Amino acid sequence: MQQESKFQKGDRVVHIGWGASYEGVGGTVMAIQRLPNASGVFGAPDYYLRVILDTAEVIEDRAAHFVPEDDFHSGSYIPF
């Protein structure tokens, strides 16, 4: 069974990477790239998202560094 990304093109997301200048900035998913897990043996594949932020910047980062915008603003996302 192949694991799929939890995000799709067009989804609204917020970047949650600590220390990044765009932490907490929202944007729209434009592309998704599936890459093998870095270990090459264990674990699920990594997904990288290309996101156009609301600040007009384009970033690419691991899907794990994004949360759905609705979850971020509703308070259902807890970062620890």
C-alpha distances in whole Angstrom, upper triangle without the diagonal:
4,6,9,13,15,18,19,22,25,24,27,26,28,28,29,29,32,35,34,37,34,33,33,33,31,30,28,24,25,22,19,18,15,16,15,15,19,19,17,15,14,13,11,12,15,16,20,22,25,27,31,32,35,37,37,35,32,29,26,24,21,20,20,24,24,24,24,28,28,27,29,32,32,32,29,28,29,29,29
4,6,10,12,15,16,19,22,21,24,23,25,25,26,26,29,32,31,33,31,30,30,30,28,27,25,21,22,19,15,14,11,12,12,13,17,17,15,14,13,11,8,9,12,13,16,18,21,24,27,29,32,34,33,31,28,26,23,21,18,16,17,21,21,21,22,25,26,25,27,30,30,30,27,26,27,27,27
4,7,9,12,13,16,20,18,21,20,22,22,22,23,26,29,28,30,28,27,27,27,25,24,22,18,20,17,13,13,10,12,11,12,16,16,15,15,13,10,7,8,10,10,14,16,19,21,24,26,29,31,31,29,26,23,20,18,15,13,14,18,17,18,18,22,23,22,23,27,27,27,24,22,24,23,24
4,6,8,10,13,16,15,17,17,19,20,21,21,25,28,26,28,26,25,24,24,22,21,18,15,16,14,10,11,9,11,12,13,17,18,18,18,16,13,9,9,10,9,12,13,16,18,21,23,26,28,27,26,23,21,18,16,14,11,13,16,15,15,16,19,20,20,21,24,25,25,22,21,23,22,24
4,5,7,10,13,12,14,13,16,16,17,18,22,24,23,25,22,21,21,21,18,17,15,12,13,11,8,9,8,11,13,13,16,19,18,19,17,14,10,9,8,6,9,10,13,14,18,19,22,24,24,22,19,17,15,13,11,8,10,13,12,12,12,16,17,17,18,21,22,22,20,18,20,20,21
4,7,10,12,10,12,11,14,15,16,17,21,24,22,24,21,20,19,19,17,16,14,11,14,13,10,12,12,14,16,16,19,21,21,22,19,16,13,12,11,9,11,11,14,14,18,19,21,24,23,22,20,18,16,14,12,8,10,12,10,10,9,13,14,13,15,18,18,19,16,15,17,17,19
4,7,9,6,9,9,12,13,15,17,20,23,21,22,19,18,17,17,14,12,10,8,10,10,8,11,12,15,17,18,20,23,23,24,22,19,15,14,12,9,10,9,11,11,14,15,18,20,20,19,17,15,14,13,11,8,10,12,9,9,8,11,13,13,14,17,18,19,17,16,18,18,21
4,6,6,9,10,14,15,18,19,23,25,23,24,21,21,20,18,15,13,10,7,8,8,7,11,12,16,18,20,22,25,25,26,24,21,18,16,14,11,11,9,11,11,14,16,18,21,20,19,17,16,14,15,14,11,14,15,12,12,11,13,15,16,17,19,20,22,20,19,22,22,25
4,6,9,11,14,15,19,20,24,26,23,23,20,20,20,18,14,11,8,5,5,6,7,11,13,17,20,21,24,27,26,28,27,24,20,18,16,13,12,9,9,9,11,14,16,18,17,17,14,14,13,15,15,12,16,16,13,14,12,14,16,17,18,20,22,23,22,21,24,24,27
4,6,9,13,15,18,20,24,25,23,23,19,20,18,16,12,9,6,5,6,9,10,14,17,20,23,25,27,30,30,31,30,27,23,21,19,15,14,11,11,9,10,12,13,16,15,16,14,15,15,16,16,14,17,17,14,14,11,12,14,16,17,18,20,22,21,20,23,24,27
4,6,10,13,15,18,21,23,21,21,18,17,16,14,10,8,6,5,8,10,11,15,17,20,23,23,26,29,29,30,28,25,22,20,18,14,14,11,11,9,11,12,13,16,16,16,15,15,15,15,15,12,14,14,11,10,8,8,10,12,13,15,16,18,17,16,20,20,23
4,7,10,13,16,19,21,19,19,15,15,12,11,7,6,5,6,10,12,13,17,19,22,25,25,27,30,30,32,30,26,23,22,19,16,15,12,12,9,10,10,10,14,14,15,14,14,15,15,15,12,14,13,10,9,6,6,8,10,11,12,14,16,16,15,18,18,22
4,7,9,12,15,18,15,16,12,11,10,8,6,6,6,7,11,13,13,16,18,20,23,23,24,27,28,29,27,24,21,20,17,14,13,10,11,8,10,9,10,13,14,14,13,12,13,12,12,10,11,10,6,5,4,5,8,9,8,10,13,14,14,12,15,15,18
4,6,9,12,14,12,13,9,8,6,5,4,6,9,10,13,15,15,18,20,21,24,23,24,27,29,30,28,25,22,21,18,16,14,12,12,10,11,9,10,12,14,13,13,12,13,12,12,11,11,8,5,5,6,5,9,9,7,9,12,13,13,11,13,12,16
4,6,9,11,9,10,7,5,5,6,6,8,11,11,14,15,15,17,18,20,22,21,22,25,26,28,26,23,21,20,16,14,12,11,11,9,11,9,11,12,14,12,12,10,10,9,10,9,9,6,5,7,9,9,13,12,10,12,15,15,15,12,13,12,15
4,6,9,8,10,8,5,6,8,10,12,14,14,18,18,17,19,20,21,22,21,21,24,26,27,25,22,21,20,17,16,14,13,15,13,15,13,14,15,17,15,15,13,13,11,11,10,9,5,6,7,10,11,13,12,9,12,15,14,14,10,11,8,11
4,6,6,9,8,6,8,10,12,14,16,16,19,19,18,19,19,19,21,19,19,22,24,26,24,21,20,19,16,15,13,13,14,14,16,14,16,16,18,15,15,12,12,9,10,10,9,5,8,10,14,14,17,16,13,16,19,17,17,14,13,10,12
4,6,9,9,6,9,12,14,17,19,19,22,22,22,22,23,23,24,22,21,24,26,28,26,24,23,22,19,19,17,17,18,17,19,16,18,18,20,18,18,15,15,13,13,14,12,9,11,13,16,17,19,17,14,17,20,18,18,15,13,10,12
4,6,8,7,10,12,16,18,21,21,23,24,23,24,25,24,26,24,23,26,28,30,28,26,26,25,21,21,19,18,19,18,19,17,18,17,19,17,17,15,16,14,15,17,15,12,14,16,19,19,22,20,17,19,22,20,22,18,17,14,15
4,5,5,9,10,13,15,18,18,20,20,20,21,23,23,25,23,22,25,28,30,28,26,25,24,20,19,16,16,16,14,15,13,15,14,16,13,14,11,12,11,13,15,14,10,12,15,18,17,21,20,17,19,22,21,22,18,18,15,17
4,6,9,9,12,14,17,18,20,21,22,23,25,25,27,26,26,29,31,33,32,29,28,27,23,21,18,17,16,15,14,12,13,11,13,11,13,11,14,13,16,17,17,13,14,16,19,18,21,21,17,19,22,21,23,20,20,17,20
4,6,5,9,10,14,15,17,18,19,21,23,24,26,25,25,28,30,32,31,28,27,25,21,19,16,15,14,11,11,8,10,9,11,9,11,9,12,12,14,15,15,11,11,13,15,14,18,18,14,16,19,19,20,17,18,16,19
4,6,9,11,15,16,18,20,20,21,23,24,26,24,24,27,29,31,29,27,25,24,20,19,17,15,15,13,14,11,12,12,14,13,14,12,13,12,14,14,13,9,10,11,14,13,16,15,12,14,17,16,17,14,14,12,15
4,7,10,13,15,18,20,20,22,24,25,27,26,27,29,31,33,31,28,26,25,22,20,18,16,16,13,14,10,11,12,14,14,15,13,15,14,15,14,14,11,9,10,11,10,13,12,9,10,13,13,15,12,13,12,15
4,7,11,13,15,18,19,21,23,25,27,27,27,30,32,34,32,29,27,25,22,19,17,15,14,11,10,7,7,8,11,10,12,11,14,13,15,15,15,12,10,11,12,9,13,13,10,11,15,15,17,15,16,15,19
4,7,10,13,15,17,19,22,24,27,26,27,30,32,33,31,28,26,24,21,18,16,13,13,9,9,6,6,8,10,11,11,11,13,13,15,14,15,12,9,9,9,7,10,12,9,10,14,15,16,14,17,16,20
4,7,9,12,14,17,20,22,25,25,26,30,31,32,31,28,25,23,20,17,14,11,10,6,5,4,5,8,9,9,9,10,12,13,14,13,15,13,10,11,10,8,12,14,12,13,16,18,19,17,19,19,22
4,6,9,11,15,18,20,24,24,26,29,30,32,30,27,24,22,19,15,13,10,9,5,5,6,8,11,10,11,10,11,12,13,14,13,15,14,11,11,10,10,13,15,14,15,18,20,20,18,21,21,24
4,6,8,11,14,17,20,21,23,26,26,28,27,24,21,18,16,12,10,7,6,5,7,9,11,14,13,12,10,10,10,11,12,10,13,13,10,11,10,11,14,16,15,17,20,21,21,19,21,21,24
4,7,10,14,17,20,22,23,27,27,29,28,25,22,19,17,13,11,7,6,6,7,10,13,15,13,12,9,10,10,12,14,12,16,15,13,15,14,15,18,19,19,21,23,25,24,22,25,24,27
4,7,10,13,17,19,20,24,23,25,25,22,19,16,14,10,8,6,5,7,10,13,16,18,16,14,11,11,9,11,12,11,15,15,14,16,15,17,20,21,21,23,25,26,25,23,26,25,27
4,7,10,13,15,17,20,20,22,21,19,15,12,10,7,6,5,6,9,12,15,18,20,18,17,13,12,9,10,10,9,12,13,12,14,15,17,20,20,20,23,25,26,24,22,24,23,25
4,6,10,12,14,17,17,19,19,17,14,10,8,6,5,6,8,12,15,18,21,22,21,19,15,13,10,10,9,10,13,14,14,17,18,20,23,23,23,26,28,28,27,24,26,24,26
4,7,9,12,15,13,15,15,13,10,7,6,5,7,9,12,15,18,21,24,26,24,22,18,16,12,12,10,10,13,15,15,17,19,22,24,23,24,27,29,29,27,24,26,24,26
4,6,8,11,10,13,13,12,10,6,5,6,8,11,13,17,20,22,26,27,26,23,20,17,13,12,10,11,13,15,17,19,21,24,26,26,26,29,31,30,28,26,27,25,26
4,6,8,7,9,10,9,8,5,6,9,11,14,17,20,24,26,29,30,29,26,23,20,16,15,12,13,15,17,19,21,23,26,29,27,28,31,32,32,30,27,28,25,26
4,5,5,7,7,6,6,5,6,9,11,15,18,21,25,26,30,31,30,27,24,21,17,14,11,13,13,16,18,20,23,26,28,26,26,30,31,30,28,25,25,23,23
4,5,8,9,9,10,8,8,11,13,17,19,22,25,27,30,31,30,27,24,21,17,15,12,14,14,16,19,22,25,28,30,28,28,32,33,32,30,27,26,24,24
4,5,6,8,10,10,11,14,16,20,23,26,29,30,34,34,34,31,28,24,21,18,15,17,17,19,22,24,27,30,32,30,30,34,35,34,31,28,28,25,25
4,6,8,10,9,11,14,16,20,23,26,30,31,35,35,35,32,28,25,21,19,17,18,18,21,23,26,28,31,33,32,32,36,37,35,33,30,30,28,28
4,7,9,10,13,16,19,22,25,28,32,33,37,38,37,34,31,28,24,22,19,20,19,22,25,26,29,32,34,32,33,36,37,36,33,30,30,28,28
4,7,9,11,15,18,21,25,27,31,32,35,37,36,33,30,27,24,21,17,18,17,20,23,24,26,30,31,29,30,34,34,33,30,27,27,25,24
4,7,9,12,15,19,22,24,28,29,32,34,34,31,28,25,21,18,15,15,14,17,19,20,23,26,28,25,26,30,30,29,26,24,24,22,22
4,7,9,13,16,19,22,25,27,30,31,31,29,26,23,19,16,13,12,12,16,17,18,20,24,25,23,24,28,28,27,25,22,23,21,21
4,7,10,13,16,19,23,24,28,29,29,26,23,20,16,14,11,11,11,15,16,18,20,23,25,23,24,28,29,28,26,23,24,22,23
4,7,10,13,16,20,21,24,26,25,22,19,16,13,10,7,7,9,11,13,15,17,20,23,21,22,25,26,26,24,21,22,20,21
4,7,10,13,16,18,21,23,22,20,16,14,10,8,6,5,8,10,11,13,15,18,20,20,20,23,25,25,23,20,21,20,21
4,7,10,13,15,19,20,19,16,13,10,6,5,4,5,9,9,10,13,15,17,20,20,19,23,24,25,23,20,22,20,22
4,6,10,12,15,17,16,13,10,8,5,6,6,6,9,9,9,12,13,15,18,18,17,20,22,23,22,19,21,19,22
4,7,10,13,14,13,10,7,6,4,7,9,9,13,12,11,14,14,15,19,20,19,21,24,25,24,21,23,22,25
4,6,9,11,10,8,6,5,6,8,11,10,13,11,10,12,12,13,16,17,16,18,21,22,22,20,22,20,24
4,7,8,6,6,5,7,9,12,14,14,17,14,13,14,14,14,17,19,17,19,22,23,24,21,24,22,26
4,5,5,5,6,8,10,12,15,14,16,14,12,13,13,12,15,17,15,16,19,21,22,19,21,20,24
4,5,7,9,11,14,16,18,18,19,16,14,15,14,12,15,17,15,15,19,20,22,20,22,22,25
4,6,9,11,14,16,19,19,21,18,16,17,17,15,18,20,18,18,21,23,24,22,24,23,26
4,7,10,13,16,19,19,21,18,17,19,19,17,20,22,20,20,24,25,27,24,26,25,29
4,6,10,13,16,17,19,16,15,18,18,17,21,22,20,21,24,25,26,24,25,24,27
4,7,10,14,14,17,15,14,17,17,17,21,22,20,22,25,26,26,24,25,23,27
4,7,10,12,14,11,11,15,16,16,20,20,19,21,24,24,25,22,23,21,24
4,7,9,12,10,11,14,16,17,21,21,19,22,25,25,24,21,23,20,23
4,6,8,7,8,12,15,16,19,19,18,21,23,23,22,19,20,17,20
4,5,6,8,11,14,16,19,18,17,21,23,22,21,17,18,16,18
4,5,6,8,10,13,16,15,15,18,20,19,18,15,16,15,17
4,5,8,11,14,16,14,14,17,19,18,16,13,14,12,13
4,7,11,12,15,14,12,16,18,17,16,12,13,11,13
4,7,9,12,11,10,13,15,15,14,11,12,11,14
4,6,8,7,7,10,12,12,10,8,10,10,13
4,5,5,6,9,10,11,10,9,12,13,16
4,5,5,6,8,10,11,10,13,14,17
4,5,5,6,9,9,9,13,15,18
4,6,5,6,5,5,9,11,14
4,6,6,7,5,8,10,13
4,6,8,8,11,13,16
4,6,8,10,13,16
4,5,7,10,13
4,6,10,12
4,6,9
4,6
4
